[in-house]
């Protein structure tokens, strides 16, 4: 896959110029769309034209996007963006956490990028996109009919044109040991030790939640005889069955929603249920109910700390359900890992984490809405496997892996971080 790529791409090597045949094809297709069409009518017409294109024309347009995706491996990029006014016609890459355009590379008109993106998706996906203005989907590169790379894609509307972000899914699962969890925390996550409970992996976008969840799934697949059902939007890494049966169900393709997938899973004899994200009250309540029924459940949240994760779950549900949800959450929550990827001294990024193991004292704090007490419980709970983000950042500084100013920049509690650095 890498034979046609080199580092000169970021510096505007002439080889990045669009193949003339692709340029001619795009212009000829767009010429068939009346100028008077705008908005939804424009996209419906463009979609109809794309669906009628000969297979070789569709393949040529798809290869135009694939060539950009292949460059991600050379650049060490995690994400790619193109399309819409916000990209100014350029293709952008996120490299070591920094977003930047391909210098002197290809440029596309909004019409050309609309065409390329419509050509990536299926008719049913296009219908969903035009109904909601957003589409999550999975995409893969193939070579000799075998997949060589997978991506999580998101197409969305921006000023009546299409924009795309794709994130490269690392096919190499990080060893569970690389998470450097305390043995007590690792035990809580392990199905062999605890066969029920809700464990959350939380963090903001781009901080590696999916990779950590994949490490946990992979560890079970290598050590436990069980049935794992993964419900995701979209499915990212595909785990090959080892000691476990592993079912991958993609929302919108295999199942209608996270809620439906979780409820249906109860009739499919799973041991472990993985819900890709707790993104709405309905999914949150379903996850709690599924766990309460005696299953081990894993999921993710877009939150920066363990305490914020608990607060978010309680805050998302209707007011008349809050008391019931607090009690149920206290009963079923077993562990929260909140993580960040922070710049290291070697120019890469390194994992910093906060770990909450739910003890009777934590349960009482959740039930009584004394969430402000939990941070102190984490900071004093080292023997039980707990660590605050600030304590872990201090460890990374002490090991000369990150700079003190990096620790302060990425800390949630900057006052406490300053105290730890001075100690």
Secondary structure, DSSP 8 states (H G I E B T S, - for coil): --TT--GGGGGT-GGGS--HHHHHHHHHHHTTS-TT--HHHHHHHHHHHHHHS-HHHHHHHHHHHHHHHHHHHHHTEEEEEEESGGGTT--EEEETTEEEE-TT-----HHHHHHHHHTTS-HHHHHHHHHHSEEEEEEEEEETTEEEEEEEEEEEEETTEEEEEEEEE-SS---GGGG---HHHHHHH-TTT-SSEEEEEE-STTS-HHHHHHHHHHHHHHH--EEEEEEESS--S----SSEEEEEEEBTTTBS-HHHHHHHHTTTT-SEEEES---SHHHHHHHHHHHHTT-EEEEEES-SSHHHHHHHHHHHS-GGGHHHHHHHHHHHEEEEEEEEEEE-TTSSEEEEEEEEE--HHHHHHHHTT-GGGHHHHHHT-GGGT-B-HHHHHHHHHHTTSS-HHHHHHH-SSHHHHHHHHH-
